[in-house]
Amino acid sequence: MSEPRIKVYGSATEITVAANAAGLRTLAERLIGLADPGLHDGYHEHLDDGLGLEDGSISLILARDDKL
């Protein structure tokens, strides 16, 4: 399997999250983790350049918000 590759880019009105298959699996695993009943409202993960995103990506925060 290839290395996960994820890139986030966009404008003021649209954000794109593009990834190879391994990157999509990584994002899915992180989202499933955020849904764990043992985690509390407000738990979040930061993805930045060097922390899971390709160079040139804008930062991405995956957040749990139980009020939604």
Number of C-alpha atoms within 10 A of each C-alpha: 5 8 9 17 16 22 21 20 14 11 7 5 5 7 11 10 14 13 18 14 15 15 19 16 13 17 18 12 12 14 16 10 12 21 17 10 8 7 12 13 13 12 13 16 14 11 18 18 16 9 10 18 20 17 13 11 18 16 14 17 10 14 15 18 13 10 6 4
